[in-house]
Amino acid sequence: MPSRVETWWRVSQASAIADMTIMFDNSRDLGQAFTLARVQRGRKLLFDCRDTKYHVSRELRAVAGVWLNRVAGPWRDGVANSP
């Protein structure tokens, strides 16, 4: 079974070449499992829960931000910079 870091790396690589990537956070309790965290079409970002223009819970931003930073790159100046 791949490690968490290896999984993040694989998702990062796949999202760079996929036609569309839809990412869900499933790290919280069952009622909040599979919350939309990020959507991109090719390299065009359509939604990222770290973007403050979207109304999402602080908890989602915090927990999804951990793995999104590794998968999509750190969030700076309104843009996720690819790792």
Buried (B, 14 or more C-beta within 10 A) or exposed (E): EEEEEEBBBEBBEEBBEEEEBBBEBEBBEEEBEEBBBBBBEEEEBEBBBBBEEEEBEEEBBEBBBEBBBBBBBBBEEEEBEEB
